[in-house]
Amino acid sequence: MNMRDAMAPQQPGYQIPGREPVDSFTDSSYWQQQYNREPYYLEGDSYEDFDPAYRLGYGARRRHPQHDFASLEAQLQQEWEASKGPSRLDWNRARHAVLRAWERGEPHGI
C-alpha cells in the first residue's frame, strides 16, 4: 500500500482515482441469475429495476444485524425512495426484493 492509499478515506462509495471500482455487493451475480425466478417478478422487469432493492436489503442486514426487517421497514422505505435511481419499482414491489436480500444475507457477528 502506498502513502496515497493509506491516506484515502475508508468509507463506502469512495473511489481511489485510477483504480477500478470495488463492488461490495457480493450477491450481485446470484441475484442476476435469480431475479426472474422470484414470485414478485413480472414480465418486462429488468435486473436494473431490482438491483438497488437487493443492494438495500443486503446492506441493511449487515448494518443492522440485531434488528428484524419489520422494525426497519419504514426506514428502508425512505432509503428506497432516496436511492432507487432509475428503478421503475415503487416500494410495494421493491419491498419484496429488499426482504429477500435481507433474508438471504448473513449478518456480521451472528
Backbone as a chain_set.jsonl record, in Angstrom:
{"seq": "MNMRDAMAPQQPGYQIPGREPVDSFTDSSYWQQQYNREPYYLEGDSYEDFDPAYRLGYGARRRHPQHDFASLEAQLQQEWEASKGPSRLDWNRARHAVLRAWERGEPHGI", "coords": {"N": [[0.856, -1.172, 0.0], [0.596, 2.144, -0.916], [1.458, 5.524, 0.148], [-0.586, 7.317, -0.607], [-2.812, 5.61, -0.861], [-3.036, 4.79, 1.789], [-3.841, 7.118, 3.002], [-6.303, 7.605, 1.941], [-9.792, 8.115, 2.343], [-11.611, 5.727, 4.191], [-14.351, 4.757, 3.38], [-17.65, 3.772, 2.406], [-18.344, 3.955, -1.039], [-16.283, 5.678, -1.694], [-13.904, 6.271, -4.153], [-10.764, 5.385, -5.211], [-8.78, 7.351, -7.205], [-7.968, 6.312, -10.508], [-8.167, 3.623, -10.028], [-9.972, 0.552, -10.467], [-13.423, 0.371, -9.674], [-14.533, -1.158, -6.652], [-16.907, -3.501, -6.075], [-18.926, -3.899, -3.424], [-21.106, -5.462, -3.14], [-21.632, -8.53, -2.845], [-23.52, -10.413, -3.563], [-24.473, -9.93, -6.07], [-24.108, -11.439, -8.533], [-25.544, -13.75, -7.94], [-28.212, -12.731, -7.685], [-28.598, -11.683, -10.225], [-28.914, -13.981, -11.706], [-31.12, -15.062, -10.466], [-33.324, -13.28, -10.133], [-35.469, -13.245, -12.016], [-36.824, -15.512, -11.44], [-38.125, -15.218, -9.149], [-41.123, -14.849, -7.153], [-42.234, -12.289, -7.244], [-41.439, -11.159, -9.583], [-42.287, -9.684, -12.681], [-43.3, -10.011, -16.057], [-41.284, -8.25, -18.3], [-39.904, -6.806, -16.398], [-36.632, -5.749, -15.437], [-33.265, -6.654, -14.498], [-31.984, -4.368, -13.648], [-34.024, -2.923, -12.505], [-34.414, -4.23, -10.099], [-31.917, -4.388, -8.857], [-31.055, -2.118, -7.146], [-32.798, -2.568, -4.995], [-32.091, -5.107, -4.03], [-29.51, -4.51, -3.205], [-30.051, -2.676, -1.193], [-31.45, -4.246, 0.738], [-29.487, -6.183, 1.314], [-27.353, -4.591, 2.286], [-28.612, -3.346, 4.477], [-29.133, -5.485, 6.172], [-26.572, -6.14, 6.975], [-25.765, -3.803, 8.235], [-27.542, -3.639, 10.349], [-27.704, -6.032, 12.098], [-28.882, -6.84, 14.473], [-31.52, -6.176, 14.387], [-34.93, -6.811, 13.312], [-36.571, -7.235, 10.133], [-39.129, -6.021, 10.02], [-39.015, -4.033, 12.003], [-37.422, -2.15, 10.84], [-38.612, -1.428, 8.514], [-40.03, 0.992, 7.752], [-37.933, 2.855, 7.708], [-36.356, 1.664, 5.725], [-38.036, 1.928, 3.543], [-37.965, 4.706, 3.182], [-35.251, 4.975, 2.579], [-35.241, 3.551, 0.196], [-36.767, 5.203, -1.502], [-35.015, 7.337, -1.686], [-32.774, 6.198, -2.863], [-33.265, 4.632, -5.116], [-32.759, 5.284, -7.726], [-32.853, 4.899, -11.252], [-34.692, 2.817, -11.154], [-37.803, 1.27, -11.85], [-39.533, 0.418, -9.964], [-41.995, 0.766, -7.458], [-42.28, 1.231, -3.873], [-43.973, -0.823, -2.903], [-43.552, -2.947, -4.662], [-40.759, -3.152, -4.695], [-40.196, -3.775, -2.079], [-40.477, -6.549, -1.688], [-38.206, -7.602, -2.951], [-36.203, -6.339, -1.464], [-36.682, -7.485, 1.034], [-36.178, -10.22, 0.418], [-33.409, -10.137, -0.159], [-32.534, -9.288, 2.319], [-33.279, -11.509, 3.9], [-31.64, -13.459, 2.791], [-29.11, -12.593, 3.389], [-26.204, -12.817, 5.479], [-25.876, -11.801, 8.608], [-23.281, -9.868, 10.094], [-21.364, -11.008, 12.797], [-23.224, -12.683, 13.939]], "CA": [[0.0, 0.0, 0.0], [1.399, 3.361, -0.926], [1.015, 6.558, 1.091], [-1.863, 7.879, -1.038], [-3.835, 4.641, -0.491], [-3.171, 4.792, 3.245], [-4.499, 8.347, 3.422], [-7.63, 7.695, 1.337], [-10.877, 7.831, 3.285], [-12.115, 4.357, 4.143], [-15.787, 4.849, 3.508], [-18.347, 3.247, 1.245], [-18.56, 4.896, -2.114], [-15.074, 6.415, -2.054], [-13.167, 5.603, -5.206], [-9.398, 5.846, -5.382], [-8.579, 7.693, -8.609], [-7.112, 5.416, -11.27], [-8.431, 2.225, -9.69], [-11.288, 0.014, -10.795], [-14.298, 0.345, -8.511], [-14.742, -2.436, -5.991], [-18.322, -3.642, -5.761], [-19.045, -4.614, -2.159], [-22.332, -6.248, -3.178], [-21.153, -9.841, -3.277], [-24.633, -11.241, -4.035], [-24.924, -9.447, -7.37], [-24.208, -12.487, -9.552], [-26.669, -14.615, -7.548], [-29.488, -12.103, -7.998], [-28.724, -11.562, -11.681], [-29.409, -15.274, -12.18], [-32.318, -15.474, -9.727], [-34.423, -12.305, -10.012], [-36.624, -13.54, -12.858], [-37.464, -16.722, -10.905], [-38.787, -14.82, -7.904], [-42.575, -14.711, -7.353], [-42.601, -10.887, -7.456], [-41.011, -10.764, -10.928], [-43.324, -9.569, -13.701], [-42.788, -9.925, -17.429], [-40.853, -6.897, -18.645], [-38.978, -6.297, -15.385], [-35.22, -5.988, -15.724], [-32.428, -6.731, -13.303], [-31.688, -2.995, -13.22], [-35.117, -2.484, -11.629], [-34.297, -4.886, -8.797], [-30.576, -4.279, -8.277], [-30.969, -1.26, -5.948], [-33.564, -3.173, -3.897], [-31.249, -6.163, -3.45], [-28.401, -3.846, -2.513], [-30.586, -2.078, 0.031], [-31.697, -5.314, 1.705], [-28.19, -6.775, 1.658], [-26.628, -3.634, 3.125], [-29.336, -3.121, 5.738], [-28.934, -6.657, 7.034], [-25.219, -6.059, 7.522], [-25.682, -2.648, 9.13], [-28.465, -3.785, 11.482], [-27.917, -7.468, 12.321], [-29.643, -7.071, 15.695], [-32.916, -5.807, 14.155], [-35.674, -7.595, 12.34], [-36.979, -6.442, 8.976], [-40.317, -5.225, 10.329], [-38.669, -2.861, 12.808], [-36.703, -1.191, 9.989], [-39.278, -1.274, 7.222], [-40.307, 2.395, 7.428], [-36.648, 3.451, 7.353], [-35.942, 1.101, 4.439], [-38.872, 2.553, 2.517], [-37.398, 6.037, 2.935], [-33.978, 4.772, 1.888], [-35.566, 3.144, -1.168], [-37.173, 6.384, -2.266], [-33.84, 8.19, -1.887], [-31.643, 5.529, -3.525], [-33.676, 3.689, -6.154], [-32.236, 5.688, -9.027], [-33.781, 4.743, -12.378], [-35.582, 1.665, -10.996], [-39.217, 1.561, -12.094], [-40.329, -0.193, -8.907], [-42.408, 1.532, -6.286], [-41.924, 0.492, -2.658], [-44.773, -2.042, -2.763], [-42.903, -4.007, -5.432], [-39.351, -3.272, -4.285], [-40.166, -4.339, -0.73], [-40.288, -7.995, -1.768], [-36.802, -7.85, -3.279], [-35.424, -5.914, -0.298], [-36.87, -8.521, 2.047], [-35.469, -11.44, 0.002], [-31.974, -9.921, 0.039], [-32.383, -9.26, 3.785], [-33.361, -12.889, 4.386], [-30.512, -14.227, 2.266], [-27.863, -12.082, 3.965], [-25.68, -13.341, 6.748], [-25.434, -10.642, 9.379], [-21.972, -9.959, 10.754], [-21.351, -11.162, 14.24], [-24.272, -13.567, 14.453]], "C": [[0.899, 1.23, 0.0], [0.766, 4.411, -0.013], [-0.345, 7.134, 0.696], [-3.012, 6.933, -0.674], [-4.09, 4.663, 1.013], [-3.938, 6.008, 3.735], [-5.918, 8.471, 2.864], [-8.693, 7.39, 2.38], [-11.374, 6.401, 3.098], [-13.615, 4.39, 4.392], [-16.446, 4.279, 2.266], [-18.522, 4.334, 0.197], [-17.33, 5.695, -2.501], [-14.314, 5.617, -3.09], [-11.787, 6.219, -5.31], [-9.184, 6.133, -6.857], [-7.606, 6.721, -9.288], [-7.31, 3.946, -10.966], [-9.817, 1.824, -10.154], [-12.152, 0.044, -9.537], [-14.429, -1.07, -7.954], [-16.208, -2.488, -5.586], [-18.455, -4.491, -4.508], [-20.305, -5.473, -2.092], [-22.006, -7.628, -3.738], [-22.263, -10.755, -3.787], [-25.116, -10.865, -5.433], [-25.093, -10.568, -8.397], [-25.339, -13.464, -9.222], [-27.99, -14.005, -8.009], [-29.668, -11.902, -9.493], [-29.268, -12.852, -12.286], [-30.798, -15.608, -11.616], [-33.528, -14.558, -9.884], [-35.658, -12.682, -10.823], [-37.295, -14.871, -12.491], [-38.244, -16.428, -9.621], [-40.281, -14.581, -8.159], [-43.028, -13.269, -7.608], [-42.18, -10.373, -8.83], [-42.217, -10.722, -11.862], [-42.663, -9.46, -15.067], [-42.46, -8.469, -17.757], [-39.947, -6.257, -17.609], [-37.548, -6.602, -15.818], [-34.442, -6.08, -14.416], [-32.137, -5.336, -12.762], [-32.797, -2.421, -12.344], [-34.94, -3.008, -10.21], [-32.959, -4.666, -8.105], [-30.512, -3.347, -7.066], [-31.748, -1.821, -4.752], [-32.752, -4.278, -3.226], [-30.091, -5.555, -2.668], [-28.861, -3.255, -1.189], [-30.809, -3.147, 1.096], [-30.417, -5.947, 2.217], [-27.417, -5.871, 2.626], [-27.289, -3.417, 4.474], [-29.137, -4.277, 6.696], [-27.57, -6.601, 7.709], [-25.055, -4.887, 8.491], [-26.486, -2.84, 10.411], [-28.734, -5.26, 11.801], [-28.78, -7.767, 13.548], [-31.131, -6.743, 15.528], [-33.604, -6.839, 13.269], [-36.168, -6.652, 11.242], [-38.134, -5.506, 9.318], [-39.978, -3.954, 11.105], [-37.964, -1.782, 11.994], [-37.454, -0.839, 8.717], [-39.554, 0.183, 6.848], [-39.02, 3.115, 7.008], [-36.185, 2.951, 5.982], [-36.767, 1.68, 3.296], [-38.347, 3.943, 2.173], [-36.08, 5.931, 2.18], [-34.22, 4.379, 0.437], [-35.917, 4.368, -2.012], [-35.98, 7.286, -2.586], [-32.767, 7.542, -2.766], [-32.013, 4.656, -4.713], [-33.179, 4.056, -7.54], [-33.272, 5.485, -10.123], [-34.718, 3.539, -12.267], [-37.029, 2.099, -11.168], [-40.122, 1.027, -10.985], [-40.734, 0.82, -7.845], [-42.098, 0.673, -5.059], [-42.698, -0.818, -2.542], [-44.173, -3.212, -3.536], [-41.469, -4.222, -4.969], [-39.227, -3.959, -2.934], [-39.882, -5.838, -0.754], [-38.827, -8.353, -2.056], [-35.891, -7.445, -2.12], [-35.492, -6.993, 0.785], [-36.123, -9.805, 1.679], [-33.968, -11.299, 0.196], [-31.652, -9.874, 1.53], [-32.342, -10.687, 4.324], [-32.148, -13.717, 3.962], [-29.198, -13.827, 2.934], [-27.483, -12.766, 5.261], [-25.172, -12.164, 7.561], [-24.08, -10.907, 10.043], [-22.155, -10.162, 12.255], [-22.449, -12.051, 14.803], [-23.983, -14.979, 13.999]], "O": [[1.829, 1.346, 0.798], [-0.322, 4.209, 0.526], [-1.172, 7.411, 1.564], [-4.067, 7.385, -0.23], [-5.235, 4.565, 1.454], [-4.611, 5.947, 4.764], [-6.662, 9.36, 3.278], [-8.512, 6.5, 3.21], [-11.535, 5.932, 1.971], [-14.082, 4.086, 5.489], [-15.856, 4.302, 1.185], [-18.813, 5.486, 0.518], [-17.332, 6.337, -3.551], [-14.103, 4.416, -2.923], [-11.65, 7.431, -5.476], [-9.386, 5.247, -7.688], [-6.571, 6.359, -8.729], [-6.673, 3.1, -11.593], [-10.726, 2.652, -10.225], [-11.657, -0.23, -8.444], [-14.434, -2.048, -8.701], [-16.691, -1.63, -4.848], [-18.132, -5.679, -4.527], [-20.542, -6.142, -1.086], [-22.091, -7.863, -4.943], [-21.968, -11.785, -4.392], [-26.086, -11.445, -5.922], [-26.125, -10.635, -9.064], [-26.019, -13.952, -10.125], [-28.796, -14.679, -8.648], [-30.797, -11.947, -9.982], [-30.003, -12.814, -13.272], [-31.557, -16.355, -12.234], [-34.661, -15.027, -9.777], [-36.781, -12.464, -10.369], [-38.232, -15.3, -13.166], [-38.934, -17.296, -9.087], [-40.664, -14.16, -9.25], [-44.117, -13.06, -8.144], [-42.536, -9.254, -9.201], [-43.064, -11.615, -11.836], [-41.587, -8.877, -15.201], [-43.268, -7.572, -17.517], [-39.285, -5.263, -17.904], [-37.295, -7.603, -16.488], [-34.909, -5.637, -13.367], [-32.053, -5.146, -11.549], [-32.546, -1.533, -11.53], [-35.269, -2.326, -9.24], [-32.881, -4.751, -6.88], [-29.964, -3.741, -6.037], [-31.378, -1.564, -3.607], [-32.727, -4.376, -1.999], [-29.739, -6.039, -1.592], [-28.15, -3.325, -0.186], [-30.397, -2.968, 2.242], [-30.279, -6.214, 3.411], [-26.899, -6.327, 3.645], [-26.611, -3.316, 5.496], [-28.988, -4.072, 7.901], [-27.43, -6.971, 8.875], [-24.293, -4.975, 9.454], [-26.149, -2.267, 11.447], [-29.888, -5.689, 11.774], [-29.353, -8.853, 13.642], [-31.922, -7.004, 16.434], [-32.958, -7.625, 12.576], [-36.178, -5.432, 11.409], [-38.118, -4.333, 8.946], [-40.592, -2.911, 10.884], [-37.913, -0.625, 12.411], [-36.975, -0.031, 7.921], [-39.322, 0.561, 5.7], [-39.027, 3.897, 6.057], [-35.68, 3.731, 5.174], [-36.248, 1.898, 2.202], [-38.29, 4.313, 1.001], [-35.822, 6.7, 1.254], [-33.494, 4.817, -0.455], [-35.404, 4.531, -3.119], [-35.945, 7.923, -3.639], [-31.941, 8.244, -3.352], [-31.139, 3.994, -5.272], [-33.18, 3.214, -8.439], [-34.436, 5.85, -9.955], [-35.47, 3.267, -13.204], [-37.432, 3.161, -10.693], [-41.343, 1.168, -11.058], [-39.92, 1.625, -7.393], [-41.697, -0.483, -5.195], [-42.132, -1.827, -2.123], [-44.282, -4.358, -3.099], [-41.018, -5.363, -4.862], [-38.243, -4.654, -2.682], [-39.124, -6.338, 0.078], [-38.283, -9.291, -1.474], [-34.914, -8.135, -1.829], [-34.475, -7.36, 1.374], [-35.498, -10.418, 2.544], [-33.315, -12.231, 0.663], [-30.607, -10.368, 1.954], [-31.465, -11.028, 5.117], [-31.691, -14.581, 4.711], [-28.277, -14.639, 3.03], [-28.331, -13.225, 6.025], [-24.135, -11.589, 7.23], [-23.788, -12.017, 10.486], [-23.014, -9.54, 12.88], [-22.59, -12.162, 16.021], [-24.739, -15.897, 14.317]]}, "num_chains": 1, "name": "protein.A"}
